[in-house]
Amino acid sequence: MKELKRSRTDRMVAGVCGGIGEYLDIDPNVIRLIWVVVTVFTVGTGILAYLLAWLVIPEEAPPATETEPFETTAVSGVPAGAETTIEIEPDRNR
């Protein structure tokens, strides 16, 4: 079952219209156009509704990223994550 969430990828301000568009399988630009027309004809009530939707509709979760066990970059010839700690004792003969 689909859940209504604010979009993280298709957003102009807060992702409300993008989320509604994804939920209804409609181009978010159509939702934005309808929202502007409603706002104009209701003398700004659409702005209040947008702010309310921004507060009420949760944002979608960030995409999960796969992490590699070791990064592919090398620092001084040692791959990141594979370095070891070397403790050096001070020379007491000086």
PyMOL commands that set and color helices and strands:
alter all, ss='L'
color gray80, all
select helices_A, chain A and resi 16-24+28-41+45-56
alter helices_A, ss='H'
color red, helices_A
select strands_A, chain A and resi 74-75+78-79
alter strands_A, ss='S'
color yellow, strands_A
deselect
rebuild
show_as cartoon
